Amino acid sequence: MSYLQKAKDLYQMVGQGQLLDAFEKYYHEDVVMIEATGAARNGKAENREYEKQFLASVSLMNDGGVTAITSNEETCVTMVESWMDISFKDGNRMKMEEVAVQTWKDDQIIRERFYYNMGG
């Protein structure tokens, strides 16, 4: 399976409400996830906990999707532009748009950098 196909499958799983299953399947034990601020989370355990806390804050996933997706198979890199319309348990609702640049190793994501607008 190509990296492009893996990235498409990952986001299809997320779109079906299987975020944690997709995380377990497609993220490397040594993954580093870097936010737009530059803050990094190291290792699968730390990132798994972050994802669980995020999901615990969500009351409803209203909508979402992938706007664009591409890959460079030679360098093992995929890039995904996506969005989510989320209602949170605190009453806030937000449309989140981001680009994720993913580097793959051993058929799993070893590094993921997010780019998004921090403004309201």
N, C-alpha and C positions, 0 to 999 in steps of 0.2 A: 504494500500500500504506500502511495506517495505521501510526502508531508502535506501536500495540499489536501489530499483525501482525509488524512488524519485530522487536520484542522477543521475541515468541514464536518466530520463526524463529531468532533469535540463540541462545536457550536450547535450542532443539531441536538446533541444530548442536553446541553445547557438549555436550549429552547424548549425542550420537553420536560423541564423541571428536574433534570438529573445532574445538577451541578457537581455534587460530591462524588457521584459515580464517575463522571467525566474526569474529575480531578484525580481520582485514584487510578484510572486507566491511563491517562495521558501525561501525568506530571512525574518527573524523575525524583528520586529520594533526595538528591542534592540541589533541587530547584532553588533559584534565586528569583524572587519577584520584586520588581522595582516600580514604585509609584511615580507619578509625574513630578512629585516633589523631590524625588531622588532617594526617598526613604526605601530601604530594602528589607525584605523578609527572607531569611535563609533557612533552607531545608523544608522538606515536605511536612513535617510535624507542625512547625510554626505557621506555615501557610494554610494547612488544613484547619487549624484553630481559627485563623483569620476568616476563612470562608464560612465556617460554622457560625461565628459571631455575626458576620454579615447576614447570613440567611435567617438567623434568630431575630434580627432587627426588621425584617421584611414582613409586612402583613399581606401584601398582594403584588404579584408580578402582573401588571396590567397588559404589557405588550413588550415586544423587543424583536431584534433581528440583526442580520448581518447586511451591511451596506456594500462592503467590498472585501474580497479575500484573494490573496495571491501567495505565491511561494517562489523561492529560489532553491530548487532541489539540490544544486551543487554545493551550496553553503549551508544547507539544512535550516533555512529560515522561512518562516511563514509570517504574514502580516494580515491582521483582521481589523476592519473597521466595523464596530457594532454599536448598538444602542439598546437601552432598557428604559421602560417607563415603570417606575416602582413606587408603590405606596408603602410607607414605613409605619411601624407600630406607634411611633410618636406623633402620627397624624400628618407628617410631611409627605408630599409626593414630588418625585423628581424624575426628569428625563436625563439619563446619563448617556453620554456619547464618548467613545474612546477608540483609540487605535492601540492594538497590542502587537508587539514585535516579539516573536517567539523563536528561540534557537533550540534545535532538537539534538538529542544525543541518545543513542540506544533506543530509538523510536519513542522517546518521551521528551517533554519540554524540560530543558535544563536551566533556561533563562527566559524570563518574560519581562519586558519593559512596557509600561503603560504610558500613553500620552493622552491627556485630556485637559480641558479648560477648567481651571479651579474656580473661576468666577461663577456667580449665581445666575 
